Amino acid sequence: MTSPFRQDAAKQYTPAQVRSAWFLHGFTTLGIVAAMLALRDVLTDRPDHAIIWLLLTLLIDGVDGPIARALEVEKRVPRIDGFLLDLIIDYVTCVVVPAAFMWEFGVVPRNNFGIVVLCVMVFTSAIWFARKDMMTEDNWFRGFPAAWNILGPVLWVMDARTWVGAVITLVLSVLCLANMPFPHIARAKFMQKYTIVGATLWIGGVALGALLWDPAHPHHQHEFVRVMLYLGNAYFAVLALIKYLHDRKNPPAIALHDSAVPDSEPARSATKTV
């Protein structure tokens, strides 16, 4: 399989430039290593460590895009398809490992109903990753962007009841197939300054919840961590609604396929995901 966005190199690059592109591919691929370590900690009953690894995957996915655009990685190393590499890593880090996390640590009920919920989650998330229209021209996602590597830990840190986790998971899974707008935290321009604050509260609350977790008192959580997460949750819910109403009055243009996959190498070089 090859990416539909592959381009033949239009100019020659120095060995140093090619090495830097290979290094960036290696950096991106560290995301799958972090996912493997997160899965190890899920299987060894260390939710706090698993969350840290999942947040690391979020960081890697967030910073490699701008670097890839600057280095013209797809042109410097045409034999590696960054589109596929990023897609494979994102599905594992954003969906597969979080599904194991959510089952093992009781974010959803540990019964047949919980299995159904997670099956719906991985099913709709796979379809979302294949959407050709997943991004708008102003860098908003269409549909919930399968960001379970942050949503799963948020629900766990908040110690949400399993039925609450199941309902939220089902609703957001359905929204993967809808056109409800969700912001790209780093690149969405609409209310960008406030979004950065909201994301800081959200991700910071999860990180603190993991760092302060005490296995001897697994259901105790510091109140200020809960406040941070409630504020972050409320901000993103309200922001999505405001953008939805805004877009109904001013419909955005449909994105082309070259911006379809979050932070893929070809998409990074074009327009474009906790």
N, C-alpha and C positions, 0 to 999 in steps of 0.2 A: 504494500500500500504506500502511496505517496501523497503528500499534501497537495491540495489543489492550488496552493499559493507558492509553490517552489519557483524560484527564479534562477536562471543561469547567471553565474558571476559575470559582471560587466567589466570588471577591471581586475588587475592582479594585486594580490596582497602580499606583504612581506611575511617571512616566517614568524616574526614576533606577533604580527596581527592575527595570523592563523592560530598561533598558540593561545592568544588571549581569548579567541572565540571558543576554542576547545575547553579552556578553563571555565568559561561561562556555562557551557553545556554540562561540565562536571559539577559546577555549583548548583545548577538547576536539579541535577540528578540526585544531589544530596537530600532533596525532599523525600525521595522514596526510601532512603536510608533512615531518615528521621521517622518516617511512617512505620518502618519495620521495628524500630526501637519503641515507638509508642505502642505497637501491637504487643511486643514483648511485655511491656509494663501492664497492659490490660490483662494479659494472661497470668501475670504474677501478682495481681491484685494491688497495683500501685497507681490509682487514678491520678494522684498528684503529679507523678513523673510522666504519665501518659499525656496529661494536659500540656506540660511544658514542651514535650516533643511535638505535639500537634500545633502549638503556637509557633514553634520554630518552622514548621512547614508553611505556616501562614506568612511568616517573615520572609522566607526564601522566595515564595511565590510572589510576594509583593515587591521585592527589590530587584529581582533578576530581569524583569521586563524593561525598565528604563536603561539598564546596562546593555541588554541585548540590542535595543534600538540604536544606541550610541555606537556599538561595535559592529553593526551590520552582520550579526552572527550567521544568519541564514545564507548570506552570500559568501562569507569567508569559509564556511564549512558546509558546502552544499550536500555532502554525502550523508549528513545527519539531518533528519526531518524533525525540526523543533516543534512543529505542529503536533506530531504524534507523541513525541517525548513528553511534552507538557500535558497533553490530554491523558496519557496513561498515568502519569504521576498525580495529576489533580483528582482523577477518579478514585485512586487508592487513598490519597491523603484526605480528601474532602468527604468521601462517602463510605468506602469499605471499612477502614479502621474506625471511624466514628460510629459506624453501625455496631461493630464489636464492642466498643466502649459503652454505647448506650444500652446494650443488652447486659453486659457483664456488671455494670454498676447501677442498674435499676432505674435508668432514665425512662424506660418503658417497662410495662409489666413483663415479668419473666414467665410467660405462659404462651399458649398458642396465639392469643390476641396480640401479644407483643411481637411475636414472629411475623404475623400478618402486617403489623405496622411497619416493621423494618423492611419487609419485602416490598411494600408499597414505596417506601423511601428510596431503596436502591433502584427500583424500576423506573420511577419518574425522574430520578436524578440522572440516570443513563440517557433518557430521552432529552433532558435539558442540555446535557453536554453535547448532544448532536444537533441542537437547534442552529439554524443558519441565521436566525434573527435575534440571537440572544443579547446583542448590544445595540443601543441606540447611538445616534451620532454624537450625543452629548455625554456618552460614557455612563449610561445607566443600563443595568441588566433588565431584560424582559423576563419576568418570572423569577421566583426565588432561586438564587444562583447555587443551590446545593451546597451551601457553606456549613455543612454539618460538623466540620472540624472546629467551629466556634460555637455553633448552636448546641451541640451535645454537651460540651463542657459548661456552657452557660446554665443549662437546665440542671446539670449535676451540682454545680457550685451553689445554685439557689435552693438545692434540696427539694426540687419540685416533686409533687406527688406523681406516681407513675401514670395515673390516668390523665393528669395535666400534660405530662411529657408526651403521652400517646396522642392526645388531641392536637397539640401544637405540631407534632411531627406529621400527622396526617394532613392538617390544614396547609402547612408549608410544602408538603409533597405535592399536593394538588396545585398549589400556586407555582410550582416548577413548570407546569404546563400552561399557565395563564400568561397574561401580559402585564400583570401588576408590576410596577417599577420598583427596583431595589438599587441603591447607589453602589457604584464602585467606590470604595472608601477613599482611595487615593486620587482618583481621576475625575469623578463626577463634579461638575462645576456648580450645579444648582445647590445653593446653601452649603458650599464646600467648607467654609471655616467652621460652621456649626457641626458638620459631619465629622470633621477631624476630632473635635471635642467629644462628640458622642462615641466615636470609635475608641478613643483613648479611655473613656469611662468603661466601655464594654470590655475591651481586651485587657485593660489594666485590672478590672474587677475579677476577671477569670484568672489572670496570672496570680494576683494576690490570694484568691481563694485556694489555688493549688499550693502556693508556698506556705500558707498558714494552716493548711489542713492537718489535723491531728488524728492519726489512726486510732488513738485511744478514745476519741470522742468524734466519731465519723459524721455525726449529724449536727455537730455544732459549727456554726459559721459566724464570723464577725459581722456585726450589724452594718458597719460602713461598707463592707464588700457587697452586701445585699442592696444597699442604697445605690451604689455605683451601677450595679447591674440593672436595677429597676429603672434608673434614669436613662441608661443606655438603651434598654429595650423600648421604653416609651418614646425616646427620640426617634429611633429608626421606624417604629410603627407609624408615628405621626408624620414623619418625613415622607414615607412611602405613600401615605394617603394624600398629602399635600401635592406631591409630584403627580399622582394619578389624576387628581382633579385639575391640575395645571395642564396636563397632557390632553385631557378631554377637550379643553378649550383651544389648545395649540398642539395638535397631533404632531409628534416627531417623525422624521423620515425613517423608513425602514432601512436598517443597516445592511450593507452588502456582506457577502460571505467572507470577505477578507478581514472582518472584525468579529468573526463568529466565536472563536474560542478564547477564553480568558487567558491572557499572558502567553499565548503560543508564539513561537518565534515569528512566523509571518504576520500574525496579528499585531505583534509588538511593533513591527516596522510600519504598520498601517495606522490604525486608530487606537486600538486598545492597548476581584476577583480580584473576615474577617476575614 
